[in-house]
Amino acid sequence: MDNNNQDRFIVSVKVGPKGQITIPKEAREMFDIKEGETLMVLGDKQRGIAILKADAFYHIAEDQIK
């Protein structure tokens, strides 16, 4: 992985036979993702897929409701 900027990276992952991907170590460390943690997968046909930690998603959703 080429990581010239400590705040960003690009990496490819392969989808396994059960539709699973592995989140690269660098991403898990950067976003403090721990084993067993819940993530949210958001999808939009035009904009693509985003993965967020559940607590961050709930915080954003809460702000939108206020």
N, C-alpha and C positions, 0 to 999 in steps of 0.2 A: 504494500500500500504506500502510495506517495502522499505524504502529509507535510507539506511545507508550511501550512498555517495551523496552529494548534486549536483553532476554533472551528475548523471545517475539515471534511475529508470526503472522498468519493471511494466507494468500494462496490464490487459486484458480489451478489450472493445468488445461489442456485435454489430453486424451489424443489423440495424433495417429493417423493411419491405421495405423501399425505398432505401436500400443500404447505409444508412447513419451511421456514427459513431460519437460519442461524444469525442472530444479531452479532456482528463482529465485536471482538473484545474492546477495540478502540471506542466504539459507540457505547458499549455498556459502561465503560469507565467514564467517558465524557458526560453521559447523562445519568450516571449513578444508578444503573439498572441492576437489580439484584435478582438472584434465582427466586422464582415463585411470585415475583411482583406482577401485578396486573397492568396490562397495556391496552390502550384503545387503538383500534385501526379505523381510520376515517377514509372514505373513498368518494371520489367525484370523477365521473367519466372525463370531464374536460381538464381537470387539474391534477388528477393522479391520486396516489395513496400517501397518507401520512400516518405515522405511528407516534403516539404520545403516551407518557406515563399517565395512569388513571387519575392520580391526584392533580396533575397539571390540567388535565381535561376538565375535571370537576370544578377547578378554580376558574377556568375560562368560562365555563357554562354558567357558573354562579354569577360572575360579573355581567354576563349578557342578560340575565334575568332581572337584575337590579335596575 
